[in-house]
Amino acid sequence: QVQLVESGGGLVQAGGSLRLACAVSGRTFSRYAGGWFRQAPGKEREFVAAITWSGGSTHYADSVKGRFTISRDNAKNTMYLQMNSLKPEDTAVYYCAADTSLNTLVRHTISPDYWGQGTQVTVSS
């Protein structure tokens, strides 16, 4: 089993920045691709960003390209999401996820193998 725990959420003004972290325990994180998703009130959970097990390739939703950066440190079993130039529409609960398949994360047509419990990000205008 793999356990994922997010941290770093909070309240920030529009234009500000936050850095989310996802701490992974259990099996070796380097065996898995990692991703971030978010869910706003009344909306479906949506893909935000994903990264290969090596960190060599990243993918982003169009809505966050150029503002968010996903990264990982396999030695620390941790994945990050640096969020800059935040907008009120970025307000959501952010979840990290892990799966053996990067495509599962990017396409999000089936649920990834593992989810974190989520962390709230609120961007005020």
C-alpha positions as a printed NumPy array, in Angstrom:
array([[  0.   ,   0.   ,   0.   ],
       [  0.958,   3.62 ,  -0.552],
       [ -0.138,   6.443,   1.724],
       [ -0.203,  10.027,   0.496],
       [ -0.48 ,  13.072,   2.756],
       [ -0.817,  16.596,   1.364],
       [  0.255,  19.776,   3.119],
       [  0.785,  23.443,   2.314],
       [ -2.732,  24.57 ,   1.541],
       [ -4.189,  27.779,   2.917],
       [ -5.628,  31.189,   2.168],
       [ -3.8  ,  33.499,  -0.227],
       [ -4.646,  36.652,  -2.132],
       [ -4.968,  36.652,  -5.893],
       [ -1.538,  36.908,  -7.502],
       [  0.116,  35.147,  -4.608],
       [  1.884,  31.803,  -4.383],
       [  1.599,  28.547,  -2.482],
       [  3.656,  25.369,  -2.492],
       [  1.88 ,  22.111,  -1.873],
       [  3.73 ,  18.997,  -0.767],
       [  2.682,  15.353,  -0.947],
       [  4.529,  13.033,   1.406],
       [  4.492,   9.404,   0.334],
       [  4.985,   6.387,   2.589],
       [  4.651,   2.683,   2.095],
       [  6.069,   1.394,  -1.132],
       [  8.889,   3.128,  -2.948],
       [  7.471,   6.276,  -4.518],
       [  9.964,   6.153,  -7.376],
       [  7.981,   3.244,  -8.846],
       [  4.983,   5.497,  -9.447],
       [  4.025,   8.43 , -11.589],
       [  2.566,  11.25 ,  -9.5  ],
       [ -0.169,  13.765, -10.097],
       [ -2.199,  16.605,  -8.655],
       [ -5.937,  17.051,  -9.019],
       [ -8.418,  19.548,  -7.648],
       [-12.108,  19.742,  -6.917],
       [-14.024,  22.962,  -6.504],
       [-17.437,  23.077,  -4.795],
       [-20.143,  21.729,  -7.083],
       [-17.647,  20.621,  -9.721],
       [-16.042,  17.342, -10.693],
       [-12.486,  16.534,  -9.728],
       [-10.146,  17.678, -12.48 ],
       [ -6.595,  16.961, -13.543],
       [ -4.002,  19.64 , -12.736],
       [ -0.529,  18.195, -13.355],
       [  1.394,  14.938, -13.564],
       [  5.014,  13.831, -13.536],
       [  6.766,  10.627, -14.572],
       [  8.499,   8.417, -12.036],
       [ 11.881,   9.884, -12.992],
       [ 10.674,  13.466, -13.082],
       [ 11.824,  13.707, -16.667],
       [  8.434,  14.547, -18.138],
       [  5.59 ,  16.701, -16.887],
       [  2.054,  17.4  , -18.072],
       [ -0.283,  20.249, -17.173],
       [ -3.882,  21.243, -17.616],
       [ -4.208,  24.233, -19.926],
       [ -5.683,  26.295, -17.108],
       [ -2.474,  26.129, -15.049],
       [  0.259,  26.036, -17.702],
       [  2.901,  28.664, -17.079],
       [  1.706,  29.249, -13.498],
       [  2.058,  25.868, -11.767],
       [  5.103,  23.602, -11.606],
       [  5.072,  19.962, -10.527],
       [  8.245,  18.356,  -9.224],
       [  9.357,  15.423,  -7.096],
       [ 12.212,  14.352,  -4.872],
       [ 12.302,  10.545,  -4.839],
       [ 15.013,  10.521,  -2.182],
       [ 12.554,  12.288,   0.14 ],
       [  9.488,  10.413,  -1.174],
       [  7.829,  13.768,  -1.751],
       [  6.068,  15.46 ,  -4.637],
       [  5.432,  19.192,  -4.919],
       [  3.147,  21.625,  -6.684],
       [  4.43 ,  25.189,  -6.865],
       [  1.505,  27.481,  -7.619],
       [  2.216,  31.057,  -8.714],
       [ -0.014,  33.868,  -9.952],
       [ -2.964,  32.298,  -8.2  ],
       [ -6.473,  33.243,  -9.262],
       [ -9.79 ,  32.972,  -7.402],
       [-10.805,  30.22 ,  -9.821],
       [ -7.927,  28.104,  -8.484],
       [ -9.84 ,  27.763,  -5.216],
       [-10.43 ,  24.059,  -4.588],
       [ -9.422,  21.063,  -2.547],
       [ -6.169,  19.785,  -4.026],
       [ -5.388,  16.072,  -4.031],
       [ -2.208,  14.24 ,  -4.862],
       [ -2.323,  10.843,  -6.493],
       [  0.008,   8.047,  -7.546],
       [ -0.298,   5.367, -10.19 ],
       [  1.976,   3.027, -12.062],
       [  0.678,   4.542, -15.312],
       [  1.224,   8.203, -16.2  ],
       [ -1.636,   7.971, -18.699],
       [ -4.059,   7.061, -15.927],
       [ -3.215,  10.343, -14.22 ],
       [ -3.239,  12.507, -17.328],
       [ -6.394,  11.101, -18.907],
       [ -8.219,  10.586, -15.616],
       [-10.737,   8.218, -17.205],
       [-10.201,   5.725, -14.394],
       [ -9.257,   6.375, -10.782],
       [ -5.534,   6.323,  -9.888],
       [ -4.298,   3.608,  -7.572],
       [ -3.738,   5.934,  -4.597],
       [ -5.136,   9.259,  -3.379],
       [ -4.286,  11.652,  -0.608],
       [ -6.924,  13.13 ,   1.682],
       [ -6.761,  16.609,   0.149],
       [ -5.735,  20.1  ,   1.238],
       [ -7.821,  23.254,   0.852],
       [ -6.53 ,  26.138,  -1.247],
       [ -8.521,  29.372,  -1.123],
       [ -7.625,  32.35 ,  -3.291],
       [ -9.297,  35.632,  -2.382],
       [ -9.896,  38.378,  -4.939]])
